């Protein structure tokens, strides 16, 4: 019996994902990946200068580095990338399911878990910065969609400055369905929208001791209509003058700090 087309496409997508690799670059990103036992590492290319700086971590990882001339640094990354003489080919990390990651800290128990959901944020630099803030303020995870969102890339890892190795970055098929799932797990889902009537601080007053999900959209389009309809409440970060807006990574940092104080 012939398999349905959707089954064939799903199997093809799974095989493609399993075969895909990522090139991390830059001393910090490569060092943190070398130190991460959960990261599957395939190929390490370094200059002599970079090797000297990473020698201890390279030896601890058990990898055999490929030494190369700085003028012949040939790995498949963008030519303008600041690689600092170090590049590491890896498999993407598998953090597990939303339930496994977000319940690990006990949603609804003391500790008041916080997660960040990104609604079609495609800029890897923005996502990398959000991951960095999420790690600083103790968020359980950053969650984005499998499509129309920044994948795990070298540029994202470099901006995250090592946070990609430690901060769960989950990719889901449907963001609204994930919001509903989090609500069922006890999370209060707050969508950031500049036109909301309630401020984030006001909304967080009623969230003391509760798990909170901060949902934010890309700069410009903001949250999609379906996302707005699914969250528990729309909230805003107030601004001092007649008009104000924040880059999504800056908004995430402000929101995570506010949530950490509840």
SEBA-781457 format. One line per field, with one value per residue: residue in three letters; x, y, z of N, C-alpha, C in turn. Coordinates in pm, whole numbers. Layout:
N
r <- c(ALA|...)
nX <- c(X|...)
nY <- c(Y|...)
nZ <- c(Z|...)
caX <- c(X|...)
caY <- c(Y|...)
caZ <- c(Z|...)
cX <- c(X|...)
cY <- c(Y|...)
cZ <- c(Z|...)
***
This chain:
262
r <- c(UNK|UNK|UNK|UNK|UNK|UNK|UNK|UNK|UNK|UNK|UNK|UNK|UNK|UNK|UNK|UNK|UNK|UNK|UNK|UNK|UNK|UNK|UNK|UNK|UNK|UNK|UNK|UNK|UNK|UNK|UNK|UNK|UNK|UNK|UNK|UNK|UNK|UNK|UNK|UNK|UNK|UNK|UNK|UNK|UNK|UNK|UNK|UNK|UNK|UNK|UNK|UNK|UNK|UNK|UNK|UNK|UNK|UNK|UNK|UNK|UNK|UNK|UNK|UNK|UNK|UNK|UNK|UNK|UNK|UNK|UNK|UNK|UNK|UNK|UNK|UNK|UNK|UNK|UNK|UNK|UNK|UNK|UNK|UNK|UNK|UNK|UNK|UNK|UNK|UNK|UNK|UNK|UNK|UNK|UNK|UNK|UNK|UNK|UNK|UNK|UNK|UNK|UNK|UNK|UNK|UNK|UNK|UNK|UNK|UNK|UNK|UNK|UNK|UNK|UNK|UNK|UNK|UNK|UNK|UNK|UNK|UNK|UNK|UNK|UNK|UNK|UNK|UNK|UNK|UNK|UNK|UNK|UNK|UNK|UNK|UNK|UNK|UNK|UNK|UNK|UNK|UNK|UNK|UNK|UNK|UNK|UNK|UNK|UNK|UNK|UNK|UNK|UNK|UNK|UNK|UNK|UNK|UNK|UNK|UNK|UNK|UNK|UNK|UNK|UNK|UNK|UNK|UNK|UNK|UNK|UNK|UNK|UNK|UNK|UNK|UNK|UNK|UNK|UNK|UNK|UNK|UNK|UNK|UNK|UNK|UNK|UNK|UNK|UNK|UNK|UNK|UNK|UNK|UNK|UNK|UNK|UNK|UNK|UNK|UNK|UNK|UNK|UNK|UNK|UNK|UNK|UNK|UNK|UNK|UNK|UNK|UNK|UNK|UNK|UNK|UNK|UNK|UNK|UNK|UNK|UNK|UNK|UNK|UNK|UNK|UNK|UNK|UNK|UNK|UNK|UNK|UNK|UNK|UNK|UNK|UNK|UNK|UNK|UNK|UNK|UNK|UNK|UNK|UNK|UNK|UNK|UNK|UNK|UNK|UNK|UNK|UNK|UNK|UNK|UNK|UNK|UNK|UNK|UNK|UNK|UNK|UNK)
nX <- c(84|56|220|60|94|152|267|498|630|670|845|1062|1133|1212|1438|1600|1639|1780|2014|2118|2363|2533|2741|2931|3089|3361|3539|3412|3163|3248|3412|3223|3057|3235|3266|3023|2871|2642|2633|2668|2961|3137|3341|3633|3784|4066|4283|4634|4664|4404|4386|4574|4441|4220|4310|4300|4025|3982|4141|4012|3771|3829|3851|4000|4163|4161|4423|4473|4578|4538|4478|4367|4123|3889|3575|3223|3086|2944|3126|3176|3168|3278|3501|3721|3918|3824|3611|3337|3182|2864|2589|2246|2111|1910|1660|1435|1081|823|674|854|1071|958|815|1007|1103|888|605|361|445|652|887|807|815|941|887|978|811|845|705|730|991|1256|1520|1843|2024|1864|1726|1941|2024|1798|1807|2035|1954|1747|1886|2031|1825|1705|1510|1307|1290|1326|1097|1015|870|882|895|943|1104|1408|1658|1884|2193|2531|2559|2351|2436|2677|2591|2443|2641|2736|2509|2339|2421|2340|2089|1766|1632|1355|1172|861|567|324|246|25|-109|83|80|-174|-123|67|-94|-266|-85|-58|53|41|-24|115|84|293|216|219|-8|-172|-384|-322|-38|274|384|157|1|163|141|-72|34|200|404|313|347|474|435|593|501|608|629|777|976|796|575|474|269|86|-261|-401|-238|-269|-534|-520|-354|-362|-377|-319|-41|160|482|537|605|796|759|559|569|707|921|1060|1330|1284|1455|1550|1307|1243|1443|1375|1116|1169|1325|1135|952|1108|1104|862)
nY <- c(-120|216|486|771|1107|1303|1158|1064|1309|1394|1198|1244|1502|1450|1286|1469|1659|1508|1465|1717|1967|2211|2494|2630|2930|3144|3225|3212|3082|2838|2738|2702|2512|2298|2235|2132|1840|1735|1810|1704|1668|1721|1815|2008|2309|2507|2792|2833|3025|3036|2773|2769|2922|2768|2524|2365|2303|2175|1947|1827|1766|1562|1581|1579|1838|2030|2197|2512|2757|3104|3259|3079|2991|2783|2711|2631|2901|3233|3476|3720|3664|3687|3487|3439|3254|3002|2728|2507|2213|2087|1887|1984|2076|1867|1932|1818|1777|2036|1994|1837|2013|2253|2171|2076|2241|2258|2371|2572|2512|2620|2860|2951|2926|3070|3127|3211|3296|3320|3484|3426|3543|3614|3701|3600|3725|3870|3656|3521|3714|3720|3462|3488|3678|3530|3326|3473|3573|3346|3193|2911|2821|2920|2952|2887|2889|2609|2674|2984|3117|3193|2959|2728|2857|2954|3233|3297|3154|3285|3543|3477|3420|3181|3104|2944|2685|2623|2723|2618|2599|2571|2434|2453|2319|2461|2769|2878|2647|2557|2758|2712|2460|2525|2684|2488|2359|2526|2778|3135|3318|3588|3830|4050|4369|4675|4835|4758|4789|4738|4741|4556|4529|4571|4348|4143|4162|4009|3760|3647|3393|3224|3035|3186|3278|3464|3623|3726|3924|3974|4261|4529|4368|4250|4062|3793|3779|3547|3462|3672|3632|3398|3413|3478|3743|4069|4279|4571|4731|5018|5347|5651|5884|6037|5850|5528|5244|4915|4713|4362|4194|4362|4425|4173|4140|4340|4254|3999|4066|4208|4001|3831|3950|3906)
nZ <- c(0|-89|68|222|92|283|487|366|320|583|679|510|590|850|809|677|877|1063|925|898|973|1178|1159|1401|1508|1616|1915|2174|2125|2014|2220|2431|2315|2287|2553|2618|2696|2587|2329|2000|1836|1536|1352|1380|1309|1328|1368|1442|1643|1753|1840|2048|2237|2289|2366|2608|2633|2390|2416|2634|2517|2345|2073|1744|1618|1311|1192|1044|802|867|641|474|563|532|558|551|609|628|445|568|835|1170|1267|1427|1395|1461|1411|1437|1348|1413|1542|1570|1889|2098|2301|2406|2480|2508|2742|2895|2935|3037|3257|3414|3609|3765|3713|3860|4112|4389|4286|4046|3735|3425|3082|2744|2450|2103|1837|1522|1496|1311|1286|1349|1520|1696|1820|1935|2121|2284|2393|2545|2738|2851|2976|3167|3333|3422|3279|3184|2920|2575|2323|1990|1658|1429|1165|986|1171|1346|1282|1451|1424|1328|1350|1526|1752|1810|1878|2102|2278|2404|2543|2395|2432|2683|2741|2693|2366|2201|1928|1782|1618|1602|1730|1869|1955|2131|2322|2433|2540|2735|2899|2996|3152|3359|3320|3302|3024|2873|2630|2460|2355|2205|2199|2401|2691|2953|3166|3172|3431|3590|3520|3613|3885|3968|3928|4112|4229|4033|3727|3433|3093|2852|2566|2257|1957|1627|1548|1418|1260|1495|1727|1582|1479|1562|1768|1949|2017|2157|2386|2743|2825|2692|2714|2786|2760|2923|2786|2805|2653|2387|2187|2157|2114|2139|2034|1974|2120|2320|2442|2539|2733|2919|2990|3096|3315|3467|3514|3667|3909|4026)
caX <- c(0|135|207|5|197|192|356|627|693|712|963|1171|1173|1284|1571|1676|1677|1882|2139|2163|2463|2547|2878|2947|3217|3395|3601|3318|3064|3316|3454|3109|3011|3332|3244|2889|2870|2521|2648|2738|3062|3180|3465|3685|3886|4120|4416|4727|4633|4280|4415|4642|4341|4118|4381|4252|3891|3995|4193|3908|3662|3875|3848|4124|4141|4229|4492|4469|4635|4432|4444|4299|4021|3783|3461|3101|3018|2946|3260|3188|3156|3398|3518|3831|4005|3770|3480|3305|3061|2791|2447|2161|2079|1774|1629|1318|951|783|636|973|1155|888|770|1124|1118|769|504|259|509|735|991|741|889|916|933|959|767|872|610|791|1110|1344|1657|1921|2088|1762|1701|2060|2021|1690|1859|2131|1875|1672|1978|2063|1713|1660|1394|1318|1307|1281|1022|983|808|975|907|932|1176|1552|1708|2012|2299|2651|2534|2269|2519|2776|2520|2402|2762|2743|2380|2275|2461|2286|1950|1682|1570|1264|1102|732|495|217|266|-101|-132|178|28|-282|-59|125|-206|-311|19|-62|117|-33|43|102|132|338|155|232|-138|-248|-425|-263|109|330|396|23|-41|246|100|-159|101|298|410|258|429|440|492|599|487|641|640|887|968|716|446|426|201|-20|-394|-432|-161|-335|-659|-495|-292|-455|-389|-223|20|257|589|507|715|790|717|438|586|826|918|1184|1367|1229|1550|1549|1179|1252|1525|1294|1006|1224|1364|1011|895|1193|1078|728)
caY <- c(0|337|578|904|1206|1375|1068|1067|1439|1397|1113|1314|1615|1394|1244|1589|1721|1423|1479|1856|2008|2355|2539|2735|2998|3240|3157|3185|2982|2710|2691|2652|2387|2194|2200|2078|1696|1699|1856|1611|1746|1645|1860|2131|2375|2619|2843|2809|3120|2991|2647|2801|2974|2665|2396|2285|2254|2080|1821|1768|1717|1444|1603|1601|1960|2051|2325|2576|2892|3206|3308|2972|2940|2743|2637|2687|3008|3358|3534|3832|3618|3705|3351|3441|3139|2878|2686|2373|2155|2013|1857|2069|2019|1818|1963|1744|1838|2150|1944|1794|2127|2355|2113|2031|2327|2249|2474|2571|2494|2735|2877|3032|2920|3168|3091|3314|3246|3415|3468|3453|3627|3546|3752|3518|3810|3896|3534|3498|3807|3675|3346|3538|3737|3422|3258|3564|3589|3216|3136|2768|2794|3010|2866|2949|2797|2534|2751|3130|3156|3175|2827|2727|2887|3011|3373|3296|3107|3387|3650|3423|3418|3060|3068|2840|2553|2603|2771|2545|2670|2471|2469|2385|2329|2562|2849|2890|2520|2550|2848|2638|2353|2589|2722|2366|2324|2622|2904|3253|3358|3732|3872|4189|4445|4817|4902|4702|4887|4701|4731|4429|4529|4554|4210|4053|4169|3894|3636|3610|3250|3147|3021|3290|3273|3596|3597|3850|3911|4040|4407|4566|4298|4218|3934|3762|3790|3421|3462|3767|3574|3278|3444|3514|3888|4152|4376|4657|4794|5162|5433|5781|5994|6012|5728|5452|5101|4847|4593|4246|4141|4454|4406|4047|4161|4418|4170|3892|4128|4234|3873|3773|4021|3878)
caZ <- c(0|-102|181|190|64|405|561|294|346|723|690|442|675|965|763|647|1004|1125|849|899|1070|1200|1183|1501|1489|1720|2029|2283|2083|1998|2352|2508|2253|2323|2694|2635|2666|2513|2191|1912|1766|1419|1288|1439|1227|1404|1339|1552|1750|1818|1910|2173|2331|2316|2380|2721|2601|2279|2471|2718|2431|2274|1929|1671|1539|1183|1195|912|787|874|507|401|656|439|613|492|682|552|437|661|974|1254|1321|1523|1372|1516|1361|1483|1289|1517|1523|1652|2019|2120|2440|2450|2454|2589|2873|2969|2971|3116|3383|3490|3726|3846|3693|3963|4242|4423|4185|3943|3607|3320|2948|2641|2320|1996|1728|1392|1505|1216|1291|1442|1621|1797|1896|2016|2234|2373|2464|2645|2847|2916|3067|3278|3424|3471|3210|3157|2778|2469|2231|1862|1563|1346|1040|1001|1292|1329|1320|1521|1329|1386|1384|1647|1863|1844|1949|2231|2360|2484|2602|2315|2485|2818|2749|2598|2254|2148|1805|1782|1491|1607|1850|1943|2024|2241|2426|2499|2618|2854|2985|3063|3248|3469|3287|3258|2900|2852|2500|2459|2247|2237|2208|2512|2793|3081|3161|3215|3577|3647|3499|3693|4026|3993|3889|4214|4254|3921|3607|3334|2958|2787|2423|2185|1813|1559|1538|1301|1258|1629|1742|1486|1537|1630|1893|2038|2063|2237|2514|2850|2836|2619|2805|2720|2836|2906|2741|2872|2566|2308|2107|2192|2083|2168|1960|2045|2217|2434|2510|2612|2852|3014|3037|3179|3443|3541|3557|3770|4036|4079)
cX <- c(87|110|143|118|245|286|496|701|744|839|1085|1224|1254|1425|1659|1726|1789|2017|2199|2269|2469|2695|2875|3082|3236|3443|3501|3222|3128|3358|3337|3052|3105|3309|3110|2886|2748|2531|2727|2830|3125|3317|3506|3799|3934|4253|4505|4695|4508|4304|4480|4542|4240|4178|4324|4115|3894|4042|4087|3795|3698|3875|3988|4104|4216|4291|4499|4534|4522|4387|4370|4191|3896|3682|3335|3026|3027|3084|3282|3183|3288|3422|3631|3920|3954|3632|3458|3175|2994|2653|2368|2128|1934|1742|1512|1191|926|749|759|1054|1084|833|886|1143|990|672|397|315|588|849|938|817|846|966|905|915|786|783|671|902|1219|1490|1739|1989|1989|1738|1820|2062|1912|1737|1955|2057|1799|1762|2008|1951|1644|1535|1417|1345|1272|1219|988|921|915|999|890|992|1323|1594|1837|2123|2421|2631|2452|2355|2619|2711|2480|2519|2764|2609|2310|2306|2392|2138|1864|1616|1485|1194|974|660|395|225|138|-132|-39|135|-83|-225|1|17|-258|-212|25|4|13|42|11|164|170|289|156|101|-226|-280|-358|-111|153|339|261|-24|36|210|14|-96|206|290|357|357|380|509|481|603|513|665|760|865|895|583|389|361|98|-155|-431|-361|-227|-462|-638|-435|-398|-480|-282|-172|122|367|568|629|689|735|596|449|712|811|1056|1206|1323|1326|1559|1420|1181|1332|1447|1185|1056|1268|1241|952|976|1168|945|730)
cY <- c(125|431|710|1005|1276|1290|1069|1196|1450|1315|1179|1429|1566|1352|1364|1655|1641|1438|1619|1881|2160|2386|2654|2801|3105|3166|3120|3073|2844|2654|2631|2524|2272|2146|2132|1930|1653|1736|1752|1689|1663|1686|1995|2185|2498|2666|2815|2900|3077|2862|2675|2849|2869|2530|2308|2224|2154|1945|1750|1708|1589|1460|1618|1724|1958|2190|2382|2712|2994|3257|3203|2907|2907|2650|2705|2783|3134|3421|3646|3792|3637|3574|3340|3316|3008|2851|2540|2326|2065|1974|1951|1998|1973|1834|1881|1824|1959|2105|1908|1912|2221|2301|2070|2113|2332|2362|2460|2545|2619|2742|2953|3034|3029|3112|3207|3245|3356|3385|3518|3559|3556|3590|3672|3600|3845|3773|3503|3587|3769|3556|3390|3597|3629|3347|3345|3569|3457|3159|2988|2740|2917|2921|2944|2844|2727|2604|2900|3176|3127|3036|2840|2744|2941|3155|3383|3257|3214|3501|3603|3412|3300|3014|2956|2701|2522|2638|2696|2636|2566|2522|2387|2409|2444|2638|2860|2762|2506|2642|2778|2529|2410|2633|2603|2319|2424|2756|3013|3310|3505|3770|4019|4260|4592|4891|4846|4810|4861|4691|4594|4422|4508|4409|4114|4056|4047|3760|3591|3460|3164|3141|3121|3262|3412|3573|3727|3823|3985|4190|4443|4496|4271|4081|3915|3762|3664|3414|3554|3709|3458|3308|3483|3665|3956|4259|4459|4698|4944|5242|5575|5892|5952|5885|5658|5307|5044|4734|4471|4190|4231|4440|4278|4064|4236|4331|4059|3947|4153|4105|3810|3834|3985|3788)
cZ <- c(0|16|136|173|191|491|499|324|489|743|624|527|795|925|735|775|1072|1056|858|1006|1074|1220|1283|1480|1596|1844|2138|2246|2072|2134|2430|2448|2286|2467|2718|2598|2586|2365|2110|1820|1654|1365|1345|1353|1303|1346|1459|1670|1827|1896|2046|2279|2373|2354|2491|2692|2486|2330|2555|2635|2358|2123|1871|1583|1407|1187|1054|917|793|738|424|487|576|506|561|584|597|558|537|807|1049|1328|1422|1512|1428|1460|1396|1420|1393|1466|1612|1783|2025|2269|2493|2424|2543|2731|2957|3019|3067|3248|3470|3617|3809|3827|3800|4101|4274|4323|4066|3811|3510|3188|2854|2513|2216|1876|1597|1399|1424|1222|1393|1550|1732|1884|1986|2139|2334|2456|2576|2765|2924|3014|3189|3381|3460|3405|3181|3010|2696|2363|2105|1771|1479|1213|1072|1134|1269|1371|1400|1418|1402|1431|1513|1768|1907|1921|2089|2328|2457|2540|2525|2368|2618|2830|2648|2494|2181|2023|1798|1649|1491|1738|1933|2020|2144|2356|2504|2589|2746|2951|3063|3169|3363|3442|3256|3138|2870|2718|2501|2334|2287|2254|2320|2615|2927|3067|3210|3367|3644|3635|3589|3841|4062|3963|3991|4241|4142|3805|3501|3202|2896|2636|2349|2038|1757|1556|1408|1304|1396|1633|1631|1557|1616|1765|1995|2098|2161|2374|2617|2855|2751|2714|2728|2817|2818|2861|2789|2784|2483|2225|2153|2153|2110|2069|2041|2148|2340|2514|2592|2740|2959|3074|3129|3315|3529|3596|3669|3906|4097|4202)
***
